[in-house]
């Protein structure tokens, strides 16, 4: 069951809103594009994994993770967005 079908679970709709809001902001404020990308890679690639793993030991033990983790985070986010859009199409648009 896609998360879109869960009653009272609004997170997928927040993602959809961000899909439209972020590019719109970046079009109007082109100088923020690089800042947005940098913040995304720092947060998604390093801060969130450090917080979830409760430390930087994984980066010390496996230095290659400094390169791999941001790529994996990006792929997870892309897959999540595709899944949410697919769920919206299936649940709300019903073709």
PyMOL Python script that loads the backbone (N, CA, C, O; Angstrom):
from pymol import cmd

cmd.read_pdbstr("""\
ATOM      1  N   UNK A   1       0.845  -1.160   0.000  1.00  0.00           N
ATOM      2  CA  UNK A   1       0.000   0.000   0.000  1.00  0.00           C
ATOM      3  C   UNK A   1       0.904   1.241   0.000  1.00  0.00           C
ATOM      4  O   UNK A   1       1.749   1.390   0.883  1.00  0.00           O
ATOM      5  N   UNK A   2       0.732   2.113  -0.969  1.00  0.00           N
ATOM      6  CA  UNK A   2       1.516   3.348  -0.965  1.00  0.00           C
ATOM      7  C   UNK A   2       1.142   4.232   0.223  1.00  0.00           C
ATOM      8  O   UNK A   2       0.018   4.182   0.722  1.00  0.00           O
ATOM      9  N   UNK A   3       2.097   5.033   0.662  1.00  0.00           N
ATOM     10  CA  UNK A   3       1.838   5.914   1.800  1.00  0.00           C
ATOM     11  C   UNK A   3       0.775   6.951   1.470  1.00  0.00           C
ATOM     12  O   UNK A   3       0.200   7.557   2.375  1.00  0.00           O
ATOM     13  N   UNK A   4       0.508   7.161   0.196  1.00  0.00           N
ATOM     14  CA  UNK A   4      -0.514   8.125  -0.210  1.00  0.00           C
ATOM     15  C   UNK A   4      -1.896   7.666   0.244  1.00  0.00           C
ATOM     16  O   UNK A   4      -2.765   8.494   0.514  1.00  0.00           O
ATOM     17  N   UNK A   5      -2.103   6.367   0.328  1.00  0.00           N
ATOM     18  CA  UNK A   5      -3.410   5.834   0.704  1.00  0.00           C
ATOM     19  C   UNK A   5      -3.646   5.830   2.211  1.00  0.00           C
ATOM     20  O   UNK A   5      -4.770   5.591   2.651  1.00  0.00           O
ATOM     21  N   UNK A   6      -2.621   6.088   3.005  1.00  0.00           N
ATOM     22  CA  UNK A   6      -2.789   6.061   4.453  1.00  0.00           C
ATOM     23  C   UNK A   6      -3.547   7.293   4.922  1.00  0.00           C
ATOM     24  O   UNK A   6      -3.172   8.424   4.612  1.00  0.00           O
ATOM     25  N   UNK A   7      -4.602   7.061   5.661  1.00  0.00           N
ATOM     26  CA  UNK A   7      -5.428   8.158   6.159  1.00  0.00           C
ATOM     27  C   UNK A   7      -4.649   8.939   7.224  1.00  0.00           C
ATOM     28  O   UNK A   7      -3.980   8.342   8.068  1.00  0.00           O
ATOM     29  N   UNK A   8      -4.736  10.253   7.184  1.00  0.00           N
ATOM     30  CA  UNK A   8      -4.101  11.172   8.129  1.00  0.00           C
ATOM     31  C   UNK A   8      -2.578  11.222   8.002  1.00  0.00           C
ATOM     32  O   UNK A   8      -1.933  11.867   8.827  1.00  0.00           O
ATOM     33  N   UNK A   9      -1.989  10.582   7.024  1.00  0.00           N
ATOM     34  CA  UNK A   9      -0.539  10.629   6.825  1.00  0.00           C
ATOM     35  C   UNK A   9      -0.272  11.643   5.715  1.00  0.00           C
ATOM     36  O   UNK A   9      -0.511  11.362   4.540  1.00  0.00           O
ATOM     37  N   UNK A  10       0.214  12.802   6.084  1.00  0.00           N
ATOM     38  CA  UNK A  10       0.334  13.926   5.154  1.00  0.00           C
ATOM     39  C   UNK A  10       1.732  14.115   4.562  1.00  0.00           C
ATOM     40  O   UNK A  10       1.913  14.975   3.700  1.00  0.00           O
ATOM     41  N   UNK A  11       2.713  13.347   4.995  1.00  0.00           N
ATOM     42  CA  UNK A  11       4.092  13.529   4.530  1.00  0.00           C
ATOM     43  C   UNK A  11       4.221  13.462   3.012  1.00  0.00           C
ATOM     44  O   UNK A  11       4.939  14.289   2.449  1.00  0.00           O
ATOM     45  N   UNK A  12       3.569  12.526   2.309  1.00  0.00           N
ATOM     46  CA  UNK A  12       3.697  12.514   0.843  1.00  0.00           C
ATOM     47  C   UNK A  12       3.241  13.825   0.191  1.00  0.00           C
ATOM     48  O   UNK A  12       3.800  14.254  -0.818  1.00  0.00           O
ATOM     49  N   UNK A  13       2.240  14.439   0.770  1.00  0.00           N
ATOM     50  CA  UNK A  13       1.743  15.689   0.201  1.00  0.00           C
ATOM     51  C   UNK A  13       2.711  16.842   0.468  1.00  0.00           C
ATOM     52  O   UNK A  13       2.788  17.785  -0.318  1.00  0.00           O
ATOM     53  N   UNK A  14       3.449  16.764   1.577  1.00  0.00           N
ATOM     54  CA  UNK A  14       4.490  17.758   1.836  1.00  0.00           C
ATOM     55  C   UNK A  14       5.614  17.618   0.805  1.00  0.00           C
ATOM     56  O   UNK A  14       6.150  18.618   0.329  1.00  0.00           O
ATOM     57  N   UNK A  15       5.965  16.386   0.464  1.00  0.00           N
ATOM     58  CA  UNK A  15       6.984  16.156  -0.557  1.00  0.00           C
ATOM     59  C   UNK A  15       6.535  16.724  -1.903  1.00  0.00           C
ATOM     60  O   UNK A  15       7.316  17.368  -2.604  1.00  0.00           O
ATOM     61  N   UNK A  16       5.280  16.483  -2.255  1.00  0.00           N
ATOM     62  CA  UNK A  16       4.767  16.996  -3.527  1.00  0.00           C
ATOM     63  C   UNK A  16       4.799  18.520  -3.527  1.00  0.00           C
ATOM     64  O   UNK A  16       5.157  19.134  -4.532  1.00  0.00           O
ATOM     65  N   UNK A  17       4.429  19.130  -2.409  1.00  0.00           N
ATOM     66  CA  UNK A  17       4.476  20.591  -2.314  1.00  0.00           C
ATOM     67  C   UNK A  17       5.911  21.089  -2.489  1.00  0.00           C
ATOM     68  O   UNK A  17       6.148  22.082  -3.177  1.00  0.00           O
ATOM     69  N   UNK A  18       6.867  20.395  -1.863  1.00  0.00           N
ATOM     70  CA  UNK A  18       8.272  20.798  -2.001  1.00  0.00           C
ATOM     71  C   UNK A  18       8.793  20.621  -3.424  1.00  0.00           C
ATOM     72  O   UNK A  18       9.654  21.378  -3.874  1.00  0.00           O
ATOM     73  N   UNK A  19       8.264  19.612  -4.136  1.00  0.00           N
ATOM     74  CA  UNK A  19       8.676  19.400  -5.522  1.00  0.00           C
ATOM     75  C   UNK A  19       8.340  20.624  -6.362  1.00  0.00           C
ATOM     76  O   UNK A  19       9.082  20.961  -7.285  1.00  0.00           O
ATOM     77  N   UNK A  20       7.238  21.291  -6.058  1.00  0.00           N
ATOM     78  CA  UNK A  20       6.840  22.476  -6.821  1.00  0.00           C
ATOM     79  C   UNK A  20       7.377  23.772  -6.232  1.00  0.00           C
ATOM     80  O   UNK A  20       7.687  24.701  -6.978  1.00  0.00           O
ATOM     81  N   UNK A  21       7.492  23.856  -4.923  1.00  0.00           N
ATOM     82  CA  UNK A  21       7.936  25.094  -4.283  1.00  0.00           C
ATOM     83  C   UNK A  21       9.425  25.343  -4.502  1.00  0.00           C
ATOM     84  O   UNK A  21       9.818  26.457  -4.849  1.00  0.00           O
ATOM     85  N   UNK A  22      10.257  24.324  -4.306  1.00  0.00           N
ATOM     86  CA  UNK A  22      11.711  24.518  -4.427  1.00  0.00           C
ATOM     87  C   UNK A  22      12.141  24.981  -5.823  1.00  0.00           C
ATOM     88  O   UNK A  22      12.891  25.952  -5.921  1.00  0.00           O
ATOM     89  N   UNK A  23      11.702  24.333  -6.901  1.00  0.00           N
ATOM     90  CA  UNK A  23      12.106  24.838  -8.219  1.00  0.00           C
ATOM     91  C   UNK A  23      11.574  26.247  -8.497  1.00  0.00           C
ATOM     92  O   UNK A  23      12.244  27.048  -9.149  1.00  0.00           O
ATOM     93  N   UNK A  24      10.378  26.545  -8.004  1.00  0.00           N
ATOM     94  CA  UNK A  24       9.827  27.883  -8.207  1.00  0.00           C
ATOM     95  C   UNK A  24      10.696  28.927  -7.515  1.00  0.00           C
ATOM     96  O   UNK A  24      10.998  29.971  -8.093  1.00  0.00           O
ATOM     97  N   UNK A  25      11.092  28.648  -6.291  1.00  0.00           N
ATOM     98  CA  UNK A  25      11.966  29.574  -5.561  1.00  0.00           C
ATOM     99  C   UNK A  25      13.298  29.711  -6.285  1.00  0.00           C
ATOM    100  O   UNK A  25      13.835  30.813  -6.392  1.00  0.00           O
ATOM    101  N   UNK A  26      13.835  28.597  -6.783  1.00  0.00           N
ATOM    102  CA  UNK A  26      15.131  28.648  -7.462  1.00  0.00           C
ATOM    103  C   UNK A  26      15.057  29.396  -8.785  1.00  0.00           C
ATOM    104  O   UNK A  26      16.053  29.983  -9.209  1.00  0.00           O
ATOM    105  N   UNK A  27      13.906  29.391  -9.448  1.00  0.00           N
ATOM    106  CA  UNK A  27      13.747  30.147 -10.694  1.00  0.00           C
ATOM    107  C   UNK A  27      13.759  31.638 -10.409  1.00  0.00           C
ATOM    108  O   UNK A  27      14.402  32.411 -11.119  1.00  0.00           O
ATOM    109  N   UNK A  28      13.045  32.037  -9.368  1.00  0.00           N
ATOM    110  CA  UNK A  28      12.969  33.457  -9.034  1.00  0.00           C
ATOM    111  C   UNK A  28      14.233  33.970  -8.363  1.00  0.00           C
ATOM    112  O   UNK A  28      14.609  35.127  -8.553  1.00  0.00           O
ATOM    113  N   UNK A  29      14.882  33.137  -7.595  1.00  0.00           N
ATOM    114  CA  UNK A  29      16.102  33.531  -6.894  1.00  0.00           C
ATOM    115  C   UNK A  29      17.239  32.604  -7.334  1.00  0.00           C
ATOM    116  O   UNK A  29      17.625  31.694  -6.599  1.00  0.00           O
ATOM    117  N   UNK A  30      17.768  32.840  -8.533  1.00  0.00           N
ATOM    118  CA  UNK A  30      18.766  31.938  -9.098  1.00  0.00           C
ATOM    119  C   UNK A  30      20.051  31.892  -8.277  1.00  0.00           C
ATOM    120  O   UNK A  30      20.778  30.900  -8.328  1.00  0.00           O
ATOM    121  N   UNK A  31      20.336  32.932  -7.533  1.00  0.00           N
ATOM    122  CA  UNK A  31      21.552  32.910  -6.718  1.00  0.00           C
ATOM    123  C   UNK A  31      21.434  31.938  -5.546  1.00  0.00           C
ATOM    124  O   UNK A  31      22.450  31.601  -4.939  1.00  0.00           O
ATOM    125  N   UNK A  32      20.232  31.479  -5.208  1.00  0.00           N
ATOM    126  CA  UNK A  32      20.065  30.517  -4.119  1.00  0.00           C
ATOM    127  C   UNK A  32      20.208  29.071  -4.588  1.00  0.00           C
ATOM    128  O   UNK A  32      20.236  28.159  -3.762  1.00  0.00           O
ATOM    129  N   UNK A  33      20.299  28.851  -5.884  1.00  0.00           N
ATOM    130  CA  UNK A  33      20.398  27.490  -6.410  1.00  0.00           C
ATOM    131  C   UNK A  33      21.612  26.762  -5.842  1.00  0.00           C
ATOM    132  O   UNK A  33      21.494  25.632  -5.367  1.00  0.00           O
ATOM    133  N   UNK A  34      22.763  27.395  -5.889  1.00  0.00           N
ATOM    134  CA  UNK A  34      23.983  26.752  -5.393  1.00  0.00           C
ATOM    135  C   UNK A  34      23.932  26.550  -3.889  1.00  0.00           C
ATOM    136  O   UNK A  34      24.412  25.536  -3.381  1.00  0.00           O
ATOM    137  N   UNK A  35      23.359  27.499  -3.176  1.00  0.00           N
ATOM    138  CA  UNK A  35      23.211  27.365  -1.735  1.00  0.00           C
ATOM    139  C   UNK A  35      22.280  26.207  -1.392  1.00  0.00           C
ATOM    140  O   UNK A  35      22.564  25.431  -0.480  1.00  0.00           O
ATOM    141  N   UNK A  36      21.171  26.084  -2.117  1.00  0.00           N
ATOM    142  CA  UNK A  36      20.218  24.997  -1.897  1.00  0.00           C
ATOM    143  C   UNK A  36      20.879  23.645  -2.135  1.00  0.00           C
ATOM    144  O   UNK A  36      20.724  22.728  -1.328  1.00  0.00           O
ATOM    145  N   UNK A  37      21.604  23.515  -3.222  1.00  0.00           N
ATOM    146  CA  UNK A  37      22.273  22.248  -3.544  1.00  0.00           C
ATOM    147  C   UNK A  37      23.323  21.913  -2.495  1.00  0.00           C
ATOM    148  O   UNK A  37      23.429  20.763  -2.069  1.00  0.00           O
ATOM    149  N   UNK A  38      24.092  22.901  -2.077  1.00  0.00           N
ATOM    150  CA  UNK A  38      25.111  22.691  -1.051  1.00  0.00           C
ATOM    151  C   UNK A  38      24.475  22.263   0.277  1.00  0.00           C
ATOM    152  O   UNK A  38      24.938  21.316   0.913  1.00  0.00           O
ATOM    153  N   UNK A  39      23.429  22.953   0.685  1.00  0.00           N
ATOM    154  CA  UNK A  39      22.743  22.593   1.927  1.00  0.00           C
ATOM    155  C   UNK A  39      22.134  21.195   1.853  1.00  0.00           C
ATOM    156  O   UNK A  39      22.187  20.438   2.822  1.00  0.00           O
ATOM    157  N   UNK A  40      21.557  20.857   0.701  1.00  0.00           N
ATOM    158  CA  UNK A  40      20.982  19.521   0.533  1.00  0.00           C
ATOM    159  C   UNK A  40      22.058  18.448   0.719  1.00  0.00           C
ATOM    160  O   UNK A  40      21.855  17.484   1.456  1.00  0.00           O
ATOM    161  N   UNK A  41      23.195  18.616   0.053  1.00  0.00           N
ATOM    162  CA  UNK A  41      24.239  17.595   0.150  1.00  0.00           C
ATOM    163  C   UNK A  41      24.850  17.524   1.541  1.00  0.00           C
ATOM    164  O   UNK A  41      25.220  16.442   1.997  1.00  0.00           O
ATOM    165  N   UNK A  42      24.962  18.656   2.221  1.00  0.00           N
ATOM    166  CA  UNK A  42      25.499  18.628   3.583  1.00  0.00           C
ATOM    167  C   UNK A  42      24.511  17.947   4.520  1.00  0.00           C
ATOM    168  O   UNK A  42      24.888  17.075   5.303  1.00  0.00           O
ATOM    169  N   UNK A  43      23.248  18.345   4.439  1.00  0.00           N
ATOM    170  CA  UNK A  43      22.244  17.758   5.332  1.00  0.00           C
ATOM    171  C   UNK A  43      21.998  16.285   5.015  1.00  0.00           C
ATOM    172  O   UNK A  43      22.088  15.433   5.899  1.00  0.00           O
ATOM    173  N   UNK A  44      21.689  15.987   3.754  1.00  0.00           N
ATOM    174  CA  UNK A  44      21.310  14.617   3.370  1.00  0.00           C
ATOM    175  C   UNK A  44      22.521  13.695   3.316  1.00  0.00           C
ATOM    176  O   UNK A  44      22.415  12.502   3.598  1.00  0.00           O
ATOM    177  N   UNK A  45      23.662  14.249   2.955  1.00  0.00           N
ATOM    178  CA  UNK A  45      24.832  13.411   2.774  1.00  0.00           C
ATOM    179  C   UNK A  45      25.648  13.179   4.026  1.00  0.00           C
ATOM    180  O   UNK A  45      26.329  12.160   4.142  1.00  0.00           O
ATOM    181  N   UNK A  46      25.588  14.122   4.977  1.00  0.00           N
ATOM    182  CA  UNK A  46      26.462  13.990   6.135  1.00  0.00           C
ATOM    183  C   UNK A  46      25.745  14.127   7.475  1.00  0.00           C
ATOM    184  O   UNK A  46      25.882  13.258   8.336  1.00  0.00           O
ATOM    185  N   UNK A  47      24.981  15.203   7.667  1.00  0.00           N
ATOM    186  CA  UNK A  47      24.384  15.431   8.985  1.00  0.00           C
ATOM    187  C   UNK A  47      23.344  14.384   9.345  1.00  0.00           C
ATOM    188  O   UNK A  47      23.372  13.858  10.457  1.00  0.00           O
ATOM    189  N   UNK A  48      22.438  14.070   8.451  1.00  0.00           N
ATOM    190  CA  UNK A  48      21.404  13.071   8.758  1.00  0.00           C
ATOM    191  C   UNK A  48      22.027  11.694   9.026  1.00  0.00           C
ATOM    192  O   UNK A  48      21.644  11.050  10.003  1.00  0.00           O
ATOM    193  N   UNK A  49      22.981  11.211   8.190  1.00  0.00           N
ATOM    194  CA  UNK A  49      23.608   9.916   8.522  1.00  0.00           C
ATOM    195  C   UNK A  49      24.383   9.935   9.840  1.00  0.00           C
ATOM    196  O   UNK A  49      24.392   8.938  10.561  1.00  0.00           O
ATOM    197  N   UNK A  50      25.033  11.060  10.163  1.00  0.00           N
ATOM    198  CA  UNK A  50      25.761  11.135  11.431  1.00  0.00           C
ATOM    199  C   UNK A  50      24.787  11.071  12.602  1.00  0.00           C
ATOM    200  O   UNK A  50      25.046  10.381  13.588  1.00  0.00           O
ATOM    201  N   UNK A  51      23.676  11.783  12.500  1.00  0.00           N
ATOM    202  CA  UNK A  51      22.687  11.771  13.579  1.00  0.00           C
ATOM    203  C   UNK A  51      22.057  10.383  13.715  1.00  0.00           C
ATOM    204  O   UNK A  51      21.890   9.884  14.828  1.00  0.00           O
ATOM    205  N   UNK A  52      21.709   9.765  12.594  1.00  0.00           N
ATOM    206  CA  UNK A  52      21.049   8.448  12.658  1.00  0.00           C
ATOM    207  C   UNK A  52      21.994   7.346  13.130  1.00  0.00           C
ATOM    208  O   UNK A  52      21.553   6.397  13.779  1.00  0.00           O
ATOM    209  N   UNK A  53      23.276   7.456  12.818  1.00  0.00           N
ATOM    210  CA  UNK A  53      24.220   6.428  13.246  1.00  0.00           C
ATOM    211  C   UNK A  53      24.877   6.774  14.579  1.00  0.00           C
ATOM    212  O   UNK A  53      25.716   6.020  15.073  1.00  0.00           O
ATOM    213  N   UNK A  54      24.497   7.912  15.163  1.00  0.00           N
ATOM    214  CA  UNK A  54      24.986   8.353  16.475  1.00  0.00           C
ATOM    215  C   UNK A  54      26.493   8.528  16.517  1.00  0.00           C
ATOM    216  O   UNK A  54      27.144   8.117  17.478  1.00  0.00           O
ATOM    217  N   UNK A  55      27.050   9.137  15.478  1.00  0.00           N
ATOM    218  CA  UNK A  55      28.474   9.440  15.504  1.00  0.00           C
ATOM    219  C   UNK A  55      29.113   9.396  14.135  1.00  0.00           C
ATOM    220  O   UNK A  55      28.465   9.082  13.136  1.00  0.00           O
ATOM    221  N   UNK A  56      30.384   9.713  14.103  1.00  0.00           N
ATOM    222  CA  UNK A  56      31.120   9.738  12.838  1.00  0.00           C
ATOM    223  C   UNK A  56      32.023   8.522  12.676  1.00  0.00           C
ATOM    224  O   UNK A  56      32.908   8.513  11.820  1.00  0.00           O
ATOM    225  N   UNK A  57      31.807   7.510  13.481  1.00  0.00           N
ATOM    226  CA  UNK A  57      32.682   6.338  13.434  1.00  0.00           C
ATOM    227  C   UNK A  57      32.662   5.649  12.071  1.00  0.00           C
ATOM    228  O   UNK A  57      33.670   5.082  11.650  1.00  0.00           O
ATOM    229  N   UNK A  58      31.521   5.694  11.379  1.00  0.00           N
ATOM    230  CA  UNK A  58      31.466   5.040  10.066  1.00  0.00           C
ATOM    231  C   UNK A  58      32.375   5.758   9.063  1.00  0.00           C
ATOM    232  O   UNK A  58      32.956   5.119   8.187  1.00  0.00           O
ATOM    233  N   UNK A  59      32.500   7.085   9.188  1.00  0.00           N
ATOM    234  CA  UNK A  59      33.372   7.826   8.283  1.00  0.00           C
ATOM    235  C   UNK A  59      34.846   7.581   8.616  1.00  0.00           C
ATOM    236  O   UNK A  59      35.696   7.593   7.725  1.00  0.00           O
ATOM    237  N   UNK A  60      35.144   7.363   9.881  1.00  0.00           N
ATOM    238  CA  UNK A  60      36.517   7.073  10.294  1.00  0.00           C
ATOM    239  C   UNK A  60      36.902   5.661   9.856  1.00  0.00           C
ATOM    240  O   UNK A  60      38.000   5.439   9.346  1.00  0.00           O
ATOM    241  N   UNK A  61      35.992   4.710  10.058  1.00  0.00           N
ATOM    242  CA  UNK A  61      36.270   3.311   9.725  1.00  0.00           C
ATOM    243  C   UNK A  61      36.275   3.074   8.222  1.00  0.00           C
ATOM    244  O   UNK A  61      37.098   2.312   7.715  1.00  0.00           O
ATOM    245  N   UNK A  62      35.356   3.725   7.505  1.00  0.00           N
ATOM    246  CA  UNK A  62      35.238   3.565   6.055  1.00  0.00           C
ATOM    247  C   UNK A  62      35.267   4.950   5.396  1.00  0.00           C
ATOM    248  O   UNK A  62      34.206   5.532   5.170  1.00  0.00           O
ATOM    249  N   UNK A  63      36.437   5.487   5.085  1.00  0.00           N
ATOM    250  CA  UNK A  63      36.524   6.836   4.516  1.00  0.00           C
ATOM    251  C   UNK A  63      35.830   6.980   3.153  1.00  0.00           C
ATOM    252  O   UNK A  63      35.458   8.092   2.778  1.00  0.00           O
ATOM    253  N   UNK A  64      35.650   5.898   2.416  1.00  0.00           N
ATOM    254  CA  UNK A  64      34.967   5.955   1.125  1.00  0.00           C
ATOM    255  C   UNK A  64      33.517   6.396   1.299  1.00  0.00           C
ATOM    256  O   UNK A  64      32.890   6.869   0.351  1.00  0.00           O
ATOM    257  N   UNK A  65      32.987   6.240   2.507  1.00  0.00           N
ATOM    258  CA  UNK A  65      31.612   6.656   2.788  1.00  0.00           C
ATOM    259  C   UNK A  65      31.420   8.155   2.605  1.00  0.00           C
ATOM    260  O   UNK A  65      30.298   8.601   2.365  1.00  0.00           O
ATOM    261  N   UNK A  66      32.474   8.934   2.710  1.00  0.00           N
ATOM    262  CA  UNK A  66      32.379  10.378   2.482  1.00  0.00           C
ATOM    263  C   UNK A  66      31.893  10.681   1.069  1.00  0.00           C
ATOM    264  O   UNK A  66      31.248  11.703   0.837  1.00  0.00           O
ATOM    265  N   UNK A  67      32.200   9.796   0.132  1.00  0.00           N
ATOM    266  CA  UNK A  67      31.774   9.972  -1.257  1.00  0.00           C
ATOM    267  C   UNK A  67      30.451   9.250  -1.515  1.00  0.00           C
ATOM    268  O   UNK A  67      29.583   9.767  -2.217  1.00  0.00           O
ATOM    269  N   UNK A  68      30.305   8.066  -0.950  1.00  0.00           N
ATOM    270  CA  UNK A  68      29.168   7.200  -1.263  1.00  0.00           C
ATOM    271  C   UNK A  68      27.863   7.661  -0.613  1.00  0.00           C
ATOM    272  O   UNK A  68      26.813   7.623  -1.255  1.00  0.00           O
ATOM    273  N   UNK A  69      27.910   8.090   0.629  1.00  0.00           N
ATOM    274  CA  UNK A  69      26.680   8.413   1.372  1.00  0.00           C
ATOM    275  C   UNK A  69      25.852   9.509   0.708  1.00  0.00           C
ATOM    276  O   UNK A  69      24.635   9.347   0.627  1.00  0.00           O
ATOM    277  N   UNK A  70      26.426  10.620   0.224  1.00  0.00           N
ATOM    278  CA  UNK A  70      25.577  11.622  -0.451  1.00  0.00           C
ATOM    279  C   UNK A  70      24.887  11.069  -1.703  1.00  0.00           C
ATOM    280  O   UNK A  70      23.742  11.422  -1.985  1.00  0.00           O
ATOM    281  N   UNK A  71      25.570  10.214  -2.446  1.00  0.00           N
ATOM    282  CA  UNK A  71      24.982   9.619  -3.648  1.00  0.00           C
ATOM    283  C   UNK A  71      23.831   8.696  -3.266  1.00  0.00           C
ATOM    284  O   UNK A  71      22.777   8.718  -3.903  1.00  0.00           O
ATOM    285  N   UNK A  72      24.028   7.897  -2.242  1.00  0.00           N
ATOM    286  CA  UNK A  72      22.975   6.989  -1.776  1.00  0.00           C
ATOM    287  C   UNK A  72      21.772   7.794  -1.271  1.00  0.00           C
ATOM    288  O   UNK A  72      20.627   7.439  -1.553  1.00  0.00           O
ATOM    289  N   UNK A  73      22.023   8.861  -0.535  1.00  0.00           N
ATOM    290  CA  UNK A  73      20.933   9.715  -0.055  1.00  0.00           C
ATOM    291  C   UNK A  73      20.147  10.322  -1.199  1.00  0.00           C
ATOM    292  O   UNK A  73      18.918  10.382  -1.144  1.00  0.00           O
ATOM    293  N   UNK A  74      20.841  10.777  -2.242  1.00  0.00           N
ATOM    294  CA  UNK A  74      20.177  11.336  -3.412  1.00  0.00           C
ATOM    295  C   UNK A  74      19.312  10.280  -4.096  1.00  0.00           C
ATOM    296  O   UNK A  74      18.175  10.559  -4.475  1.00  0.00           O
ATOM    297  N   UNK A  75      19.842   9.076  -4.255  1.00  0.00           N
ATOM    298  CA  UNK A  75      19.076   7.998  -4.890  1.00  0.00           C
ATOM    299  C   UNK A  75      17.853   7.614  -4.055  1.00  0.00           C
ATOM    300  O   UNK A  75      16.790   7.336  -4.609  1.00  0.00           O
ATOM    301  N   UNK A  76      17.995   7.595  -2.745  1.00  0.00           N
ATOM    302  CA  UNK A  76      16.850   7.291  -1.873  1.00  0.00           C
ATOM    303  C   UNK A  76      15.772   8.356  -2.032  1.00  0.00           C
ATOM    304  O   UNK A  76      14.587   8.033  -2.114  1.00  0.00           O
ATOM    305  N   UNK A  77      16.178   9.625  -2.075  1.00  0.00           N
ATOM    306  CA  UNK A  77      15.197  10.705  -2.221  1.00  0.00           C
ATOM    307  C   UNK A  77      14.506  10.666  -3.579  1.00  0.00           C
ATOM    308  O   UNK A  77      13.302  10.905  -3.669  1.00  0.00           O
ATOM    309  N   UNK A  78      15.255  10.366  -4.631  1.00  0.00           N
ATOM    310  CA  UNK A  78      14.658  10.256  -5.968  1.00  0.00           C
ATOM    311  C   UNK A  78      13.657   9.107  -5.997  1.00  0.00           C
ATOM    312  O   UNK A  78      12.562   9.253  -6.539  1.00  0.00           O
ATOM    313  N   UNK A  79      14.022   7.970  -5.422  1.00  0.00           N
ATOM    314  CA  UNK A  79      13.115   6.823  -5.383  1.00  0.00           C
ATOM    315  C   UNK A  79      11.867   7.138  -4.561  1.00  0.00           C
ATOM    316  O   UNK A  79      10.766   6.725  -4.924  1.00  0.00           O
ATOM    317  N   UNK A  80      12.030   7.858  -3.469  1.00  0.00           N
ATOM    318  CA  UNK A  80      10.890   8.237  -2.636  1.00  0.00           C
ATOM    319  C   UNK A  80       9.931   9.145  -3.401  1.00  0.00           C
ATOM    320  O   UNK A  80       8.715   8.965  -3.334  1.00  0.00           O
ATOM    321  N   UNK A  81      10.476  10.114  -4.123  1.00  0.00           N
ATOM    322  CA  UNK A  81       9.643  11.032  -4.905  1.00  0.00           C
ATOM    323  C   UNK A  81       8.913  10.282  -6.015  1.00  0.00           C
ATOM    324  O   UNK A  81       7.727  10.519  -6.245  1.00  0.00           O
ATOM    325  N   UNK A  82       9.610   9.379  -6.705  1.00  0.00           N
ATOM    326  CA  UNK A  82       8.966   8.589  -7.758  1.00  0.00           C
ATOM    327  C   UNK A  82       7.839   7.742  -7.164  1.00  0.00           C
ATOM    328  O   UNK A  82       6.757   7.656  -7.745  1.00  0.00           O
ATOM    329  N   UNK A  83       8.086   7.119  -6.014  1.00  0.00           N
ATOM    330  CA  UNK A  83       7.057   6.304  -5.366  1.00  0.00           C
ATOM    331  C   UNK A  83       5.852   7.117  -4.945  1.00  0.00           C
ATOM    332  O   UNK A  83       4.715   6.668  -5.097  1.00  0.00           O
ATOM    333  N   UNK A  84       6.084   8.300  -4.421  1.00  0.00           N
ATOM    334  CA  UNK A  84       4.974   9.158  -4.007  1.00  0.00           C
ATOM    335  C   UNK A  84       4.164   9.602  -5.217  1.00  0.00           C
ATOM    336  O   UNK A  84       2.934   9.559  -5.191  1.00  0.00           O
ATOM    337  N   UNK A  85       4.845  10.029  -6.276  1.00  0.00           N
ATOM    338  CA  UNK A  85       4.129  10.459  -7.481  1.00  0.00           C
ATOM    339  C   UNK A  85       3.350   9.301  -8.094  1.00  0.00           C
ATOM    340  O   UNK A  85       2.233   9.491  -8.576  1.00  0.00           O
ATOM    341  N   UNK A  86       3.930   8.108  -8.080  1.00  0.00           N
ATOM    342  CA  UNK A  86       3.237   6.925  -8.590  1.00  0.00           C
ATOM    343  C   UNK A  86       1.998   6.627  -7.735  1.00  0.00           C
ATOM    344  O   UNK A  86       0.940   6.286  -8.264  1.00  0.00           O
ATOM    345  N   UNK A  87       2.140   6.759  -6.406  1.00  0.00           N
ATOM    346  CA  UNK A  87       1.009   6.533  -5.520  1.00  0.00           C
ATOM    347  C   UNK A  87      -0.099   7.557  -5.724  1.00  0.00           C
ATOM    348  O   UNK A  87      -1.279   7.208  -5.684  1.00  0.00           O
ATOM    349  N   UNK A  88       0.267   8.817  -5.943  1.00  0.00           N
ATOM    350  CA  UNK A  88      -0.734   9.858  -6.205  1.00  0.00           C
ATOM    351  C   UNK A  88      -1.458   9.560  -7.505  1.00  0.00           C
ATOM    352  O   UNK A  88      -2.680   9.681  -7.582  1.00  0.00           O
ATOM    353  N   UNK A  89      -0.705   9.169  -8.530  1.00  0.00           N
ATOM    354  CA  UNK A  89      -1.316   8.837  -9.819  1.00  0.00           C
ATOM    355  C   UNK A  89      -2.275   7.662  -9.664  1.00  0.00           C
ATOM    356  O   UNK A  89      -3.382   7.682 -10.202  1.00  0.00           O
ATOM    357  N   UNK A  90      -1.852   6.654  -8.939  1.00  0.00           N
ATOM    358  CA  UNK A  90      -2.673   5.455  -8.788  1.00  0.00           C
ATOM    359  C   UNK A  90      -3.880   5.703  -7.888  1.00  0.00           C
ATOM    360  O   UNK A  90      -4.974   5.220  -8.181  1.00  0.00           O
ATOM    361  N   UNK A  91      -3.701   6.440  -6.810  1.00  0.00           N
ATOM    362  CA  UNK A  91      -4.758   6.599  -5.816  1.00  0.00           C
ATOM    363  C   UNK A  91      -5.715   7.741  -6.148  1.00  0.00           C
ATOM    364  O   UNK A  91      -6.918   7.612  -5.925  1.00  0.00           O
ATOM    365  N   UNK A  92      -5.207   8.856  -6.677  1.00  0.00           N
ATOM    366  CA  UNK A  92      -6.045  10.016  -6.911  1.00  0.00           C
ATOM    367  C   UNK A  92      -6.476  10.185  -8.373  1.00  0.00           C
ATOM    368  O   UNK A  92      -7.590  10.635  -8.642  1.00  0.00           O
ATOM    369  N   UNK A  93      -5.617   9.832  -9.296  1.00  0.00           N
ATOM    370  CA  UNK A  93      -5.918  10.078 -10.715  1.00  0.00           C
ATOM    371  C   UNK A  93      -6.621   8.885 -11.342  1.00  0.00           C
ATOM    372  O   UNK A  93      -7.462   9.077 -12.220  1.00  0.00           O
ATOM    373  N   UNK A  94      -6.317   7.687 -10.936  1.00  0.00           N
ATOM    374  CA  UNK A  94      -6.970   6.432 -11.377  1.00  0.00           C
ATOM    375  C   UNK A  94      -7.288   6.398 -12.876  1.00  0.00           C
ATOM    376  O   UNK A  94      -8.432   6.590 -13.288  1.00  0.00           O
ATOM    377  N   UNK A  95      -6.291   6.158 -13.646  1.00  0.00           N
ATOM    378  CA  UNK A  95      -6.489   6.034 -15.098  1.00  0.00           C
ATOM    379  C   UNK A  95      -6.690   4.596 -15.474  1.00  0.00           C
ATOM    380  O   UNK A  95      -6.873   4.285 -16.651  1.00  0.00           O
TER     381      UNK A  95
END
""", "prot")
cmd.dss("prot")
cmd.show_as("cartoon", "prot")
cmd.util.cbc("prot")
cmd.orient("prot")
